Amino acid sequence: SRSIVLTQPGGRVGSNVQWTYGVAEFLVGERALVFVRPGRDGRLRPVGMALGKYAVAAGPNATATRLQPTRDTRALERFLDHLAALAAAAPDRNVRVRSGRQREAAGAVRTRQVVERFTLLDAVAYRWFEPTVTFRVASGDTQLGTNASTGALDQAMAAWSHVATAALTLIDGGTTIAAAQAACDGLNTIQFNDPFDEVDDLVGCGGVLAIGGFCQRSGTMTVSGVEFHRIAEGDITVNDGFGACFSATDLAEVLTHELGHTIGLGHSSEDPNESNPTLAGATMYAFAHFDF
């Protein structure tokens, strides 16, 4: 009977688009089970971005399914009872546990398979129109230090700039100030330590390591028969505590992956059991290899 507002980076206002890869996808008419927490600004957001959202398929054997980054389907009733038991056992929490549960009413739910996406980030294609793109760095990882952080970034940029068949060069343009991931301010910013609390903290060195995305500008270009929309800005935020868990070499791999998102690339595969070695071994595979 009450509305709940969830906030995520990215979105569309008129012709302005800001895309951050890994956010939870919601559909009109869909029923969903969502794990949320308040950010520093008090706004509720899905925990772990897409990790925190399950689509509910109603019926006699109702299920809750998470689609990204891996498909995870659970029996809804058992899942809810398990969560209620965990919540009831949590200290200093006033939790009402229901002994019985009504099954979800039928709702309009769209389901889809996790598909392999190797080059394009979305059904709409995006790319930079400029041959050279300059990124600026806001500080460095607290544990690794500024020199190691910028060194990892330079390696990541070189990985894309040195692709023989590509006509795109990424450049380190020095320092800048931190900015929220969703702020389309005209600056290509790479920042560390999650300064605006936009990414949930790592748990046991696991979770969302970094997020990357871009802002779109009006204008299109056709390349090899594909119409591309213009990328105007690319931004990356590395999670707080990254350097306490991973090395500068690991950071270079993660930054290479996130830079791929800022230039319009999606995941080669989101299947944790991917059998195709080309897709599983790709820089844009959904899971870190830590073999950079």
Secondary structure, DSSP 8 states (H G I E B T S, - for coil): -----B--S-EEETTEEEEETT-----TT--EEE-EEE-TTS-EEETTGGGGEEEEE-STT-EEEE-SSS-EEEEHHHHHHHHHHHHHHSTT------SS-----------------SS-SSSSEEE-SSSEEEEEEES-BTTTBHHHHHHHHHHHHHHHHT-TT---EEEEEEE-----TT---S--EEESS-TT--S---BTTBS--EEEEEEEEEEEEEETTEEEEEEEEEEEEE-TTHHHHS-HHHHHHHHHHHHHHHTT---S---TT---HHHHTSTTSSS-----
